[in-house]
Amino acid sequence: MVASLPPKEANLFKLIVKSYETKQYKKGLKAADAILKRFPDHGETLSMKGLTLNCMDRKAEAYDLVRLGLKNDLKSHVCWHVYGLLYRSDREYREAIKCYRNALRTDPENIEILRDLSLLQAQMRDLAGFVETRQQLLTLKPNHRMNWIGFAVAHHLNSNAAKAVEILEAYEGTLEDDYPPDNERCEHAEMLLYKISLLEECGFLERALEELHKKQPKFVDKLAYKEQEVSLLLKLGHLEEGSKIYKALLSMNPDNYRYYEGLQKCVGLHSENGHYSSDEIDQLESLYKSLQEQYTSSSAVKRIPLDFLQGDKFREAAFNYIKPFLTKGVPSLFSDLSPLYDHPGKADILEQIILELEHSVRTSGRYPERTEKEPPSTLMWTLFFLAQHYDRRGQYELAFAKIDEAIEHTPTVIDLYSVKSRILKHAGDLVAAASLADEARCMDLADRYINSECVKRMLQADQVALAEKIAVLFTKDGDQHNNLHDMQCMWYELASGESFFRQGELGRALKKFLAVEKHYADITEDQFDFHSYCLRKMTLRAYVEMLKFQDRLHSHAYFHKAAARAIRCYLKLYDSPLKSPTEADDDVLKTPAQKKKMKKQRKAERAKKEAEERNEESSASGMSKSRKRHVKPVDPDPQGEKLLQVEDPLLEASKYLKLLQKDSPDSLETHLLSFEVNMRKQKILLGFQAVKHLLRLDAENPDSHRCLIRFFHKVDSMSTPVTDAEKLVWSVLEAERPFISQLKENSLIDANRIFLDKHADSLMHRAAVAEMLSTLEPNKKEEAVKLIEASTNKVLPMSGALGPVLEWKLRDCIAVHKLFENVLTDQDAALRWKERCAKHFPYSAYFGGDRSSAVHNLGNQQTSKNAANGGSDHSEISQAANSIISNGNLEAFKKLTI
């Protein structure tokens, strides 16, 4: 104990603690050594020395010293507290909590330990323990505001909002009438808003509104006050008052879509699904006409009516909305209007409007019924919109014609090249799309967005090495690939991981996908500092929202993609285990002399690798000439080889599958992966559970049908159950089978045929039926092939389209081709299908379409330019230059001096 030290050493111990808090670690280390000279077994000094060494990246020594200190003084709360801090620094929160609890046994009223414990309990969502610890803190220090607020928040998180309100009211009872002073007005107002949100959550709406009006002078954030007031009025049904406030809010911000939605609710004209009767549409139209007269500069008030208007009224409104944006040259106009393409008939009307505008501007230089001349750029932006419109509809011939004309009209607009690159990607020519994106990048080397878009196109074309070179142009050091990881650039890691997966490099693919998973782990850890900060700064509403966001963090799309791709990597690794280098070499080398030579080579390589690792360690732990420590260690596994050396790939896959099942239970892909993993693990009931989830989510999906048939085909082929467990599984399946509507009393073959009859016009459904037919009756593979080949690419009904819009999608046709090659193993059928699809998708490089870069002038090389600044001197994409020129006129661009 500190009290057992003489006065001189006791002062030195205080110096150690102070040095740790002020991050003067060398000074603290020197003081610790001075004490340990006289008292080498002093437990608390040993622990504090270990804690100091931990901050100096000497973790092994730190743990040894702290454990030794604890061994020498097991009843010291300091030793246990330090041990907990050590675990906390390594994110071992559960172990840290155990250490803090042991420390509290010795000193149950230690404020610092209780505070640290409460932070960990909030982090780990031990909400019952969090409430208890916060209550102890409030009991010990009732005059501290943060303890009152922390206790209230703890109850709120523990689903007891009413108790939280009582605590906040008790806290307000301790305040004087003239509270708060000027320097605390913001914090107090935030606390009041938090209290009112709690009352609203409890359903005490009248009380919340009364409290809001009563404390009005104390609110600093007037906008938050009005938004909270109108929310309560709307829930209480005071629609007229709410309408007035929403109009006042719109006068402050006439482009806020939420205010318009709230105003519609107040006048009784809001629909969750967006469907309105004709009377409601007329009322909405008159409402927005009056609003347009008030807020003439607002684009939202003109855009919202396009969602509910129909027919000629929609045509007129869209006509008036589009014209000014084409005149101004707003590139995002198509993105703004793209949701309307999901509304029946509106895409046709938009097409008619744009074609009419194009014809008028092309022939007379002005809009219809207008006398003012339009600037020359209006025609270019009209063509730009039309190209995106036809691309959205899959009419690539027309899209290329319009974008080529726009490029010829104004060859200096970068957006034209970016959009043409996107059209090429959709049409299936990924190499040409990457090349054109690089052309666009070279036109503005300082534009980070265009650089990122170019990188994305290159990764889609599997040009990973080149994409890395382009991506690092905008990183801090210019050539450090690790910076992309430090920046948590998840779109890049996902795209490069998918590229590696397509190329069969599972190790590198896994490395990228697991890097994304690590980012989410880091985001989870980053909340730790906010547990104390938000209570201190009183940003309580934002804090609670942040915690709720953290609880659903793994449902984010990027995490879902990364986890799903990682699971697919492990499934592929399980299906095709990698041979070790020794096994692979032994298979190839047969003679003893060759084996002996290879053994020597391996030994030399091992020695060289160990020497390199030692050099890296010494350079990483050493100091540079500027006396700064190297903070970036060398990646010991750049190719991801160690990630592939797992004993049980399915066990690794199950870790990520559990996260998906917990946070993405409504995703079809989650249960498809669950089915694949559990069937490989012979977990029959879990596989059946996945099938039931698939049928619940989308019983008509081709993948759901595949899993259903595969599962019961597997069950039917199983041997008679012998053990009690097998009999139990069998009885469960027998009891459940009659309740599956897709089967009922039908055999699997009949169920497959019924599914075909229901979806005879769909290519992917026919493919699923054919695959299951070959599974159920292997001797009918020819019939399965004919079933797919009998599909027809029908023209979708489009009233205003200039050309046919076909039903088949490129990715579906590629999936069918792979089905022919890998599952049905009919190479002739695969070749016939490829030739057939090449006609439907002439720009597809996969099918070798006659207009794709895969077959069009592959030998020609493009002249390099801007190489010094990361220009387009890239052999990987230069092959596609002529295909781009044939698909679009870049001659004018080539003559430019940039």
N, C-alpha and C positions, 0 to 999 in steps of 0.2 A: 504494500500500500504506500501511497505518497506520504502519509503521515509517519511511516516508519523510517523515512529517509531523513538524514540530518538537514538543517536549514539550507546549507549551500547546495546540496544535491536536489532538494525539493524545489529550489528556485530554478535549477537547471532543467528539471522535469517540466516546470511551467513554460520554460523557454522552448522545449521540444514541441509542446502543444501549440504555442503561439507561432513557431516557425512552420509547423504543418499547415496551420490555418492561413498563413500569409505566403505559403508556397516557397519558403526559404529552406529548401530541403537539406542543403549541405550544412547550413548552420545548425539545423535540428539534429543531423547525424553526428556532428561534432559534439554537441551537448550530450547525446545519448552515449557516445563512446566514453565521455568523461565520467558519467555515472557508473557505467558498466565496468570501468577500471577498478572501482572500489567495491561495487555490488554486482558482480557478474551474473547473479541468479535473480535479479530483481525483475519480476514478471511484467509489470506495467511498462518499464523502460524497454525491455526486449520487444514487447508488443508495439510500442510507439516507434521503435527503430524499424521494425518490420513494415509498419504502415508507411513510414517515410520512404523506405526502399521500394515499396510497391509503386509509389508515385514516380520513382526514377527508373521504371521498367525493369526492375530486378525482382520479378515475381517469385521465383523459386526460393531465393534467400528470404523474401518477405514472409512467405508461408511458413518456412522452417522456424524463423524467429518468433512469429506470433504463436505458433503451436507450442514452442518451447516456453514462451512467457506464460501461456495459459496453463501449461503443465506445472509450472512453478507456483502459480497463484490462481487456482481454480475458482476461488470465491471472489475474485476481483471483477466488478462490473466493467472496469476499463478494459480489461483483457477481452472479455466477451464482446464488448461494444466494438473494439478494434477488429476482432475476428469477423464480426458481422459486416463492418465497413469493407473489409478485404473481400468477402464474398459478394457484397453489393457491387464492388468495382468490376467483378467478373460476371455480373448479371446472374449470379446464383442466388436469386431472391428468396427462395424457400429456405435455403440454408442460413441466409442472413437473418430471416425472421426467427429461426430457432435460436440463433446466437443472441439476438436482442431480448428474447423472452428469458433466456438464462441470465442475462445481465439484469433484467428487472426483478428476478428472484432475490438478488442481492440488494438492489437499490430500486424499489418499486415506484419511487416518486421522482426519478431522474427525468427532468423535462426533455433534455436533449435526446435521450434514448427513446422516450415515448414518441417524440416528434418523428424521429427516423423510422420507427416502427410503423407509424400511421402512414407515412409515405409509401412504404413497401406494401402495406395492406391495400392501399388504394390502387397501386400498380398491379397487384395480383388479384384484385377484385375480391379480396376477403372482406366482404362488406360488413358482416356481423362483427368481426374483429376490429374493423375500421371504426364502427360506431362506438364500441367499448373503449378503444384507445382514445378517441376524441373526447369521450365523456370524462375520462381520467384527466386529460389535459385541461379541460374546462374546470373541473373540480379543483385542480391544483393552482390554476391561474385564471380566475373568473374575470379579472379586470383587463384581460387581453382580448381585443376585438377578434383577432384571427381565430381564437379558440371557439368563440361563439359561432362564427361563420362556418368553421370547419365541422363543428358538431351538427349544424343544420344541413350542410351539404352531405354529410355522411348518412343522415337519415333519409335524405332525398334519394341518394343512390341506392339505399337499401329499401326502396319502394315504400317509403313512409313519408310522403310529401306533407301530410297534415301535421305530423310531429315537427317537421322542419319549419313550418309556418309558426307553430307555437314557440319554438326556440327563437326565431327571429323577432317575434313580438316581445318575448321576454327580454331580448337584448335591447330592443328599442325602449323598453321600460326603464333601462338603466341610464339612458341618455338624458341630457338636459334639454329644455325646450328650445334653446337657441342653437342646438346642434344641427348641422355640422358647421365647423369653421370654413372659411373660403378655400383653404388648401385641401379640404377633404370632401368637397361637395360632389365631385365626380364619383368617388368611391361609394359615398352614401347613396347617391341616386341609383347606381348600379345595383346596390343591395336591395333597394326598394323595388326596382324593376324585377329582380329575381324573385322577391317575395310575391309580387303580383302574378308572375308566371306560375309560381307554385299554387297559388289560389285558383288560377285558371285550370291547372292540371288536376286539382282536387274536385273541380266542378263547382266551386263557390264563385260563380260569375258575378252575381250582384255585389257581393262583398268585395271582389277584386276591383270592380268598376268604382265603387264608393271609395275604396282606399286610393285608387289612382287619382280621382278628383280631389280628394282631401289633401293629398301630398303634392299636388301639382306644382307649387312654388319651389319645391326641393329638387325637381327634375332638371338636369342640365341638358340632356340629349332630347331636344324637342321633337325630332323626327321619330325616335324610338317611342316617345310618349304617345304621339298620334297613332303610330302603327299598332301599339298595344291597345289603345283606346278603341280603335275601329274594329280590331279583332274581337274584343269583348262585346261591343255593340252588335256585331254581326251574329255572334253566338247567342246573344240574348234576344235576337229578333227585332232590335231597334233599327230597322232598315233605313228609315228616312234620315235619322241622325248619321248613320254610317255612310249613307250616300253623300251627305254634305262633306264629311271628313275625307272621303276618297277623292272628291272633286278638288278639295284643298290640297291633298297630296299630289294630285295630277298637275296642279298649277306649279308645284315645286319641281316635279320630275315627270313630264308628259310622255316619257319613253319607257316607263316602268310597266311591264306587262302584268305584274301582280296587282297593281292598282286597278287596271282595267278589269281584271278577273273579279276582284272584290266588288267593284262597282256593278258588274253584271249580276253578282249574287244579291246585292242590295236591291236591285230593281226586279229580281226574280227571273232573270234570263240567263242563267248559267246551267250548262250541262256537262257532266263529267266525261261523257263519251263523244261530245261534240255534235250530237244529233239534235236538230231543232225542228219544230213544226213550222209551217209557212207563216202563221201569225207571229210566232216568236222571231222568225227571221226578219219580218217587216219591222217589228219593234226594235230589234237590234240595229237594223239599218238606219232607222231614224235617230236612235241614240248616238251612233257613231258619226252620223252626218253633223249633228249638233256639236259633238266633241271636235270634229275636224275644223269647224268654224272657229272654235276657241283656240285650239293648238295647231296652228297652221304649219309650224315647223316640225311637228312630230311625225316620224315615219311609222311608229307603232300604231297610231290611231288609223293609219291608212292600210297597214298590213293586216291587222287582226280581222277586219271584215272579209278578207279573202278566204278565211277558213270556214265561214258559215254561208256566204252568198252562193247562189246557184244560177246557172243558165246565163241569160243576158245581163243580169245585174252583176254577176261575177265577171263577165267579160268586160263590162264598162269599168268596174273598179280596178281590175287587173291592168287594163289598158292605161288608165290614168296613173297607176302606181309605177308601171314599168318605164314609161317614157322619160321622166326626169332622170332616172338612174342610168339609162342608156346614154342620155345626153352628157351627164356628168362623167360617165365612164367608171362605174362602180363594179369591180371584178367579182364581188361577192353576191351579186344579184341572184345568180342561179342557186347558190347555196341557201339564200334567203327563201326562195320559192320552192325548193326541192321537196319540202313536206307536202306540198299540194299535189304531188304526183301520186300520192297514196289515196287521193280523193277521186272517186270514179268520175271520168269525163273531163276533169279540170286540165289534165295534161294536154288533151286534144285542143281545148280552147286556148291554152297558152301557146301551143304551136301555131294555131291560126293567127293569133295576135302578132306573134313575132314575125311570121312570114308576111303578114300584111304590112308591118312596119318596115321590114327589109325591102319589100317591093317599092314602097312609097319613097323611102330614103334613096334607094338605088336609082329610081327613075326621075324623081323631082327634087331630091336633096332636102326634102322636108317631110314632117309627119302628115298623115291624112288630116284634112280640115284645118291645117295650120298654114300661115303665110310666112312665118319666120324660117329662114334657112337653118338647117342643122349643121354643126361642125363636121368635117370629114371623118372624125373619129367615131361618130355615131354609128355609121355603117359597120365599122370594124367591131365595135362592142356588140352590135346586133348579131353579127356572124359568130362572135365569141359565145354568146348565149345559145345560139342555135346549135353550135357544135356540141356543147355540153348537154343540150336537150336530146339530141340524137344519140349521144353516147349513153345517156341514162336509159334510152329505149332499146339499146343494142343495135341501132342502125349505123354501123360503123362506116359504111361507104359514104353516107351523107355527112356524118360527123367529120370525116377526113376532108371531104370536099369543102365544107364551111370553114374549118380551121385553116386549111391551106390558103383559101382565099383571104382570110383575115391576116395571115402572115405575109402574104404578097402585098396586101394593102398597106400594112404598117409593120415592117420586119424588126422594129426595135422594141416592141412590147414583150417583156419577159413572160407575162402571164400566158401568152399564146403558146409558147413552147412548153410551159409547164402543163397546160391543159392537153396539148397534143401528146405529151408523154403519158398522161393519165389515160387518154383514149387508147394509145398503143398497148398499155398494160391491160386494160379491159378487153381489148381485142385479142390478147394472147401473145404479143410480141414483146417479151420482157427485156431482151437485149437491146432492141431498138429504143424502147422506152427509157432505158438507162442512159443510152447514148444521147438522146434528145434532152433528158434532164440535165446531163452534163453540159450540153450546149447552153441551156438556160442559165446554169450556174456560172458559166464563164462570162455571161453578159453583165453580171454584177457579183463580183467576188467578195463583196462586203456584206452580202445579204445572207444571214444565218438560216432563215427559213428555207430559201431556195437550195442552200447547201444541204440541209437536212433532208429535203425532198429528193435531191439527187442521190444521197446516201441510201435512202429507203428503196429507191428504184434499183440501185445496184445490188442491194441485198436480195431483193426479189428475183433478180437475174442471177443469183448465186455468185456474184463477183465480190466476195467478202474482203479479200486482201485490198482491193482497190477502194472499196467503201471505207475501210479503216483509214486509209491514207487521206481520203477526202474529209472524213468526219473530224480528224484531229486538227484540221486547219483552224477550227474555232475553239479548241481547248486551250487551257491556260499556258501550258508549256509548248504547245505547237506540235509535239511529237510523242507525247505521253499517252498511250492508249488507256492506261489506268485511270486517267482523268475522267473518261466517260463513265467508268464505274463509280468514281467518287462523286460525280455529278448526278448519280442515280438516273442515268439516261435509259429508262426502261424500254422505250419503244425501240431503241437501237439494239439492246440486248435480246429482246424478243425476236426482232427481225433477223438478226445474225444467227441466233439459236435455231430458228426455223430453217434458215439456209443450210446450216451445218447438218441438221437432221435430214433434210432432203438429199444431201450429198453423202449421207451414211456415216458422218463423223460424230458418233454418239457422245464421245467424251467431251468434245468442244461444245456440242449442243447442250449437254447437261450442265456444263460450267456456266453457260449463259443463263439458262433457265433458273438454276439455283442462285445465281447472282441476283436475279429479280426477287426471289424468295427472301434473300438476305436483306434487300432494301426494305421489305415490309417488316422484317424483324427489327431493323434499325428504326423504322417509323414507330413501331410499338415501344421501343426503348426510349425514343425521344420525348414521350409524354411524361417521363419521370420528373423532369425539372419543372413541369408546369403544376404539379400537385401543390407545391408550396408557393410558387410565383402567383398563380391565379387567385389563391386565397389572400395573399398579401395585397395584390393590386385590385381585388374585388371584381374581377372580370368573370363573374360567376355563371352567367348564362352561356357565355362562350366556352367556359370550362366544361360545363355539363354536356354541351353539344359535342365538344371535342372527345369526351369520354365515350359518348354514344357512337360517334364515328369510329373510334378505335375498336369498339366491340364488334363492329361489322366490317372491319378493315379488310378481312380476307375474302369478302364478297366482291371486291373491286375487280373490274374486268381484266386488268393487267396481271393481277395475282392468279386469277382463274386460268388465264392463258398459260402462264408460266408453269403452274402446278399440273395442268392437264398435259402439257407437252413433256414435262419431266416424267410423268407417269407413262406416257407412250414410249419414251426412251427406255425406261426400265422394262416395259413389256417386250420391247424389241430385243433388249439385252437378254431377257429370260428365254425368249423363243430362239435366239441365235447367240448362244454364249460365245464370248471371245476366247480364243486360245491364247495362252501365254506365249511370249516370244520364244521360250525354250521349246514348247510343244510344236510351235509352227516351224521352227528351224529343224527340229528332229524329224518332222514329217517330210521335209524337203531334202535334208542332208542324210545320206545313207551310209557313207563310208566312214570308218573310224578316224581317218586322217582329217576329213572335213570337220567332223564333230570336235576333234581336239583343237583344231585351228579356231573354230567358233568359240570354244570355251575360253581360250586365251584372249580373244578379242573382247568377250563379255567382261572378263576380269579387268582388262585394261580400261574399258569404258566405265566400269563401276568405280575404279580408283580415281579416274579423271573427274567423274561426277561428284565423288565425295570431296575431292580437293576444291572443286568449284563451290560446293556448298559451304565449306569451311571459309573460303575467301569472302563469300557473300555475308556470312555471319559476322566475320571480323570487321568488314567494311560497314555493315549495318549498325554494329554496336560501337564502332569507333566514332571519333569526332572528325569533322572536316576542318580545313585550314581556318575557316571563319568561326570555329568553335561551336558550330551548330550540329545537332544530331540529325542523321539521316532518318527521316520519318517514313519513307516509302520502302518497304521490304520488297525483294525480288519475288515474283510469283514462282513458287516451287513446282507448280503443275500447270504450265500454260496450255497444254494439250488436253487437260482433263482426264489423263490416263488413270489417275488414282481413283477418280469417281466411278470408273468402270469396274474397279477391282472390289466389288461387293459380293459377299457370300450369298446373299439372298435378295435379288432385285425386287421380288414381289413384296418383301418386307419394307424396303425403301419406298416402293410405290404406295404401299398402304398408309404410310405417314402422311403423304400429301392428299391421298384420297379421303382420309378422315377430315381434313380441313375443308375440302370441297363439300363433303356431305354435311358438314356443320353449317357452312356459310353460304353455299350455293345449292340448296336442296331442290330448287325449282329449275335447275339447268338440266337439259336432256343429256348433255355431255357428261355431267357428273355421274349419272346412273349408267351410262354406256361404259364408262371406265370402270365403275364398280362391278359391272357384270363381267368385263374382261378379266379383271384382277381376281375376283372370287372364283370364277370358273377354272382359272389356272391353279388356284390354291385348293381346288376341290371342296370349296365351301358352298355346298348346294343350297342351303337355306338362304344364305346371304346373296347368292346369285339370283334366287327366286325373288327375294326382296327387291333387287335392282330391276327385275323384269316388271314387277307390279308397279314400281315408281314410274317406269317408262310408259306403261299402259295408262297410268293415271294422267301423266303430263300430255302425251300425244300418242294415242293408240294407233293412229293412221300413219305415223311416221315410218318410212321404210326400215330405219335402224331398229325401231321398237319391234317390228314384225320379225326381223332377222333374229333378234335376241330371244323372242318368244319361241320361235320354231327351234332354234339351236338348243335352247334350254331343255325343252321337253323331248327333243331327239336324244340329247345326252342322257336324260333320265330314263327314257325307254330302253336305251342300250346298256344301262347299268345291270349288274348281276343281281340276283335275288338277295335281299338284305339278310344278314346273318346276326350281327350284333344288335343289342338293344337300341343303341344310338341310331344305327342305320334304319331299323324298323320304325323308330320314332319319326325320322326324316321322311321316310316313305309314306307314313300315315298322314303327315301334315300335307304333303304334296297331293295325295289322293283326295284329301278333304277339300283342298283349295281348287283343284282343277275344274270341277263343274261350275264354279263361280266366275271363270274367265270367259267373258262373252265371245271372244274370238275363237274359242275352242268348243265349248259346250260338249255336245256328244260327237263332234266331228273328229276324224283322224287328222293328223298333221298335214297329210297330202291334201285332204279336202279343205282344210283351213287355208292352206297356201293358195289353192285354186279360187276360193271365195275372195281372198284378198286381191287376187289378180282381176277378178270380175269387177270389183269395186273401183279399181284404179287402173283400168286398161289403157287409159290415154296418157299416163305418166311414165316417162322414161325411167326415173329412179325407182318407182314402185315395181315396174316390170323387171328391172335389174335385180331387185331384192328377191322377187319371186323366183327368178331364174337361178340365183345363187342358192336359195333354199331347196329348189327342185333338184339341183345337182348334189346337194347334201343328203336329202332324203332318199333319192334314187340315183346313185352314181352312174348307172347305165343309161341315163337320159340326158347326158350332157349336150348332145346335139340338139335335142328338143329345147334345152335351156338357152342355147346360143340362138336358135331361131326365134325364140320368144323375145329376145332383146332386139334382134335384127328386124323384127316385124314392126318396131316402133316407127312412128312418123313424126317428123318435125313440123307440127302444125303452126299455121299463122294465127297469132292472137288477134282478136277483133279490135281494130283501132279505126275510128271514124276519120280522123284528120291526118293520118300518117301518109307521107309521100311514098314510102316503100314498105315492104312487109316486115313485121316484127315477129320473129320466130320464137317458139316456146323453149327450145333447148338452150341450156346454159353451158358455157365452155367448161366450167369446172365439173359439171355433171358428166359431160361426154368424156372428159379425161378419166374420171372415176370408173366409168363403164369400160374404157379401154384397158385400164389396169385390172379390172375384174376378168376380162378375157385372157389377159396375159398370165396373171398370178393365181387366180382361183379356178377358172374353167380350163386354164392351160390349153387354149386353142389359138395357136399363133396365126393360123390362116384367118380365123374370125377377127383377131386383133388387127391384122393387116387390112382386111376389108373395112372394118370400122374406122380405122385411121384414114383410109382413102375417102370414105364417105364424109367424115367430119372435116377433112381438109377443104371440101367444097363448101360446107356450111360456115367454116371459120377460116377464110383465106389468109387472115393475118396471124393465125396461131402458129407459133414456132414449134409447139409440141407436136402438132399434127402435120407439120411441114406444108402449111398453106402456101399457095403460089405467090402470095404477096408478103410473106414473112421474111425476116432476116435470116432464117434458117436455110433458105434455099435461094435467096436473091442476091447474087453478086457477093458471095461470102469472101472471095479472095481479095477484094479491093480494100485498100487501107486509106484511112483518113489522115490528112496532114495535121501534125500536132500544132497546138497553139496555146499560148498562156501557160506553158509548162512550168515556168518559174514560180507562178502564183498558184500552183495546183490546178493547171489547166487540163485540157481534155486529151493529153498525149498518153493514151492508155491503149495498149494492144488488145486488152480484153474486149473493149467495146468498139474498136475502130472497124471491125468487120461489118458492123451494122450500118455504117455511114450511108452507103448507097441505098440500102433499104429505106432509110429515113428520107432520103432525097426523093425516092420513088413514091413514098407514102405522103410526102409533103414537100413543098418547094422551099428549100433553104438557100437557094442561090443568092437571093438578095441579102440574106444574113451573112453569107461568106464574104461579101464585098465590103462589109462594114469594118470600120476601124474602131475598136473598143479600147 
